[in-house]
Amino acid sequence: MSTMFADTLLIVFISVCTALLAEGITWVLVYRTDKYKRLKAEVEKQSKKLEKKKETITESAGRQQKKKIERQEEKLKNNNTDLSMVRMKSMFAIGFCFTALMGMFNSIFDGRVVAKLPFTPLSYIQGLSHRNLLGDDTTDCSFIFLYILCTMSIRQNIQKILGLAPSRAATKQAGGFLGPPPPSGKFS
């Protein structure tokens, strides 16, 4: 049991180190560039401006105002796309580094139970949570599952601590796959 606890702590430490490495690479390739700073400032400004306009507009607003808001939303969407393209080169570098590191860590922790889950994972997640482990106990946790969970939570917090996370206004306006749904019926 003590080796399992030591493995768990080691994986959390590895996750913190790889998150710091990823943010360092991103800072070198993206965050310190003038293009990124300019685009980020523009997105922030447009997001706040659009949010204010949406708050002040009424249901009986004229067609002209609705068109202005639609144009501004389109401009914001284009700037968000440009911002994503600027970040893309660091994503490739991070992906390359993480692929190399994952191979090394998988060979170190291959077949070792690193934690005991307090629940039985959903059937479609069990392939990941029980990867390369012997036995039928689905509450046994593999390295890759614990590492992914730790990295997902730790990296976002490191971005917030370092002040590199996108602002709430920009995130709210950007929407996206996991973002909030666009308001329905207000401008249709």
C-alpha positions as CSV (number, residue, x, y, z in Angstrom):
1,M,0.0,0.0,0.0
2,S,2.9,2.4,0.7
3,T,4.3,1.9,-2.7
4,M,0.9,2.7,-4.2
5,F,0.9,6.0,-2.2
6,A,4.4,6.8,-3.3
7,D,3.5,6.1,-6.9
8,T,0.4,8.4,-6.6
9,L,2.5,11.2,-5.2
10,L,5.1,10.7,-7.9
11,I,2.5,10.9,-10.6
12,V,1.1,14.1,-9.1
13,F,4.6,15.5,-9.0
14,I,5.2,14.4,-12.6
15,S,1.9,16.1,-13.6
16,V,2.9,19.4,-12.0
17,C,6.4,19.3,-13.7
18,T,4.9,18.5,-17.1
19,A,2.3,21.3,-16.7
20,L,5.1,23.7,-15.8
21,L,7.1,22.5,-18.8
22,A,4.1,23.0,-21.1
23,E,3.4,26.5,-19.8
24,G,7.1,27.3,-20.2
25,I,7.1,26.1,-23.8
26,T,3.9,28.1,-24.5
27,W,5.4,31.2,-22.9
28,V,8.5,31.0,-25.1
29,L,6.7,30.3,-28.3
30,V,3.4,32.2,-27.8
31,Y,2.8,34.4,-24.7
32,R,5.7,36.7,-25.1
33,T,5.2,37.5,-28.8
34,D,3.8,40.8,-29.8
35,K,1.3,39.3,-32.1
36,Y,-0.2,37.3,-29.3
37,K,-0.3,40.3,-26.9
38,R,-2.0,42.4,-29.6
39,L,-4.6,39.8,-30.4
40,K,-5.3,39.0,-26.8
41,A,-5.8,42.7,-26.0
42,E,-8.1,43.1,-29.0
43,V,-10.2,40.1,-28.0
44,E,-10.5,41.4,-24.5
45,K,-11.6,44.8,-25.7
46,Q,-14.1,43.4,-28.2
47,S,-15.5,41.0,-25.7
48,K,-16.2,43.7,-23.1
49,K,-17.6,46.1,-25.8
50,L,-19.9,43.4,-27.2
51,E,-21.1,42.4,-23.7
52,K,-22.0,46.0,-22.9
53,K,-23.9,46.4,-26.2
54,K,-25.8,43.2,-25.6
55,E,-26.8,44.3,-22.1
56,T,-28.1,47.7,-23.3
57,I,-30.0,46.4,-26.3
58,T,-33.7,45.8,-26.0
59,E,-36.1,43.3,-27.7
60,S,-37.4,46.1,-29.9
61,A,-34.0,47.2,-31.1
62,G,-33.7,48.2,-34.7
63,R,-32.3,46.1,-37.4
64,Q,-29.3,48.4,-37.7
65,Q,-28.3,47.6,-34.1
66,K,-28.7,43.9,-34.6
67,K,-26.5,44.0,-37.7
68,K,-23.8,46.0,-35.7
69,I,-23.8,43.3,-33.0
70,E,-23.6,40.5,-35.6
71,R,-20.7,42.2,-37.3
72,Q,-18.9,42.7,-34.0
73,E,-19.5,39.0,-33.1
74,E,-18.1,38.0,-36.4
75,K,-15.0,40.2,-35.8
76,L,-14.6,38.7,-32.4
77,K,-14.9,35.2,-33.8
78,N,-12.2,35.9,-36.4
79,N,-9.8,37.3,-33.7
80,N,-10.4,34.2,-31.6
81,T,-9.5,32.1,-34.6
82,D,-6.4,34.1,-35.2
83,L,-5.5,33.7,-31.5
84,S,-6.0,29.9,-31.8
85,M,-3.7,29.8,-34.8
86,V,-1.0,31.6,-32.9
87,R,-1.2,29.0,-30.1
88,M,-1.1,26.1,-32.6
89,K,2.7,26.0,-32.9
90,S,3.2,25.6,-29.1
91,M,0.5,22.8,-29.2
92,F,2.6,20.9,-31.7
93,A,5.8,21.3,-29.6
94,I,4.0,20.3,-26.4
95,G,2.4,17.3,-28.2
96,F,5.8,16.1,-29.3
97,C,7.4,16.5,-25.9
98,F,4.4,14.8,-24.1
99,T,4.5,11.9,-26.6
100,A,8.2,11.2,-25.8
101,L,7.5,11.6,-22.0
102,M,4.5,9.3,-22.1
103,G,6.5,6.5,-23.7
104,M,9.0,6.7,-20.9
105,F,6.5,6.9,-18.1
106,N,4.3,4.1,-19.5
107,S,7.4,1.8,-19.5
108,I,8.1,2.8,-15.9
109,F,4.6,2.3,-14.6
110,D,3.5,-0.5,-16.9
111,G,1.4,-3.1,-15.1
112,R,1.5,-1.3,-11.8
113,V,-1.5,-0.3,-9.8
114,V,-0.8,3.3,-8.8
115,A,-4.1,4.1,-7.0
116,K,-7.4,2.6,-5.9
117,L,-10.5,4.4,-7.3
118,P,-13.3,4.9,-4.8
119,F,-15.8,4.1,-7.6
120,T,-16.2,1.8,-10.5
121,P,-15.6,3.8,-13.7
122,L,-18.1,3.8,-16.5
123,S,-17.6,1.0,-19.0
124,Y,-16.2,3.1,-21.8
125,I,-13.6,4.6,-19.4
126,Q,-12.5,1.3,-17.9
127,G,-10.2,0.7,-20.8
128,L,-8.2,3.8,-19.9
129,S,-8.5,3.5,-16.1
130,H,-7.5,-0.2,-16.1
131,R,-5.0,0.0,-19.0
132,N,-2.2,-2.6,-18.9
133,L,-3.2,-3.9,-15.4
134,L,-3.7,-7.6,-14.6
135,G,-6.8,-8.8,-12.8
136,D,-10.5,-7.9,-13.0
137,D,-10.7,-5.3,-10.2
138,T,-11.9,-2.2,-12.1
139,T,-11.2,0.0,-9.2
140,D,-7.5,-0.4,-9.8
141,C,-6.1,2.7,-11.4
142,S,-3.4,2.7,-14.1
143,F,-0.7,5.4,-14.5
144,I,-2.3,7.0,-17.6
145,F,-5.7,7.5,-16.1
146,L,-4.3,9.2,-12.9
147,Y,-1.9,11.2,-14.9
148,I,-4.6,12.5,-17.3
149,L,-6.9,13.5,-14.3
150,C,-4.0,15.3,-12.5
151,T,-2.8,17.1,-15.6
152,M,-6.3,18.3,-16.6
153,S,-6.8,19.9,-13.2
154,I,-3.3,21.1,-12.4
155,R,-2.5,22.7,-15.7
156,Q,-5.6,25.0,-15.6
157,N,-4.7,26.0,-12.1
158,I,-1.1,26.8,-13.0
159,Q,-2.4,28.9,-15.9
160,K,-4.6,30.9,-13.5
161,I,-1.7,31.3,-11.0
162,L,0.7,32.5,-13.7
163,G,-2.0,34.8,-15.1
164,L,-2.0,33.0,-18.5
165,A,-5.6,31.8,-18.5
166,P,-8.0,33.6,-20.9
167,S,-10.3,36.1,-19.2
168,R,-13.9,35.2,-18.3
169,A,-15.2,37.7,-20.7
170,A,-13.3,36.3,-23.7
171,T,-14.2,32.7,-22.7
172,K,-17.8,33.6,-22.3
173,Q,-18.0,35.2,-25.8
174,A,-15.9,32.5,-27.5
175,G,-18.3,29.7,-26.7
176,G,-16.9,26.6,-28.3
177,F,-17.4,22.9,-27.6
178,L,-17.3,23.2,-23.8
179,G,-18.2,26.8,-23.5
180,P,-21.6,28.2,-22.6
181,P,-24.3,28.0,-25.3
182,P,-25.1,31.2,-27.2
183,P,-28.1,33.1,-25.9
184,S,-31.2,31.9,-27.7
185,G,-33.9,34.1,-29.2
186,K,-32.5,37.5,-28.2
187,F,-31.1,38.5,-31.6
188,S,-32.9,36.0,-33.9
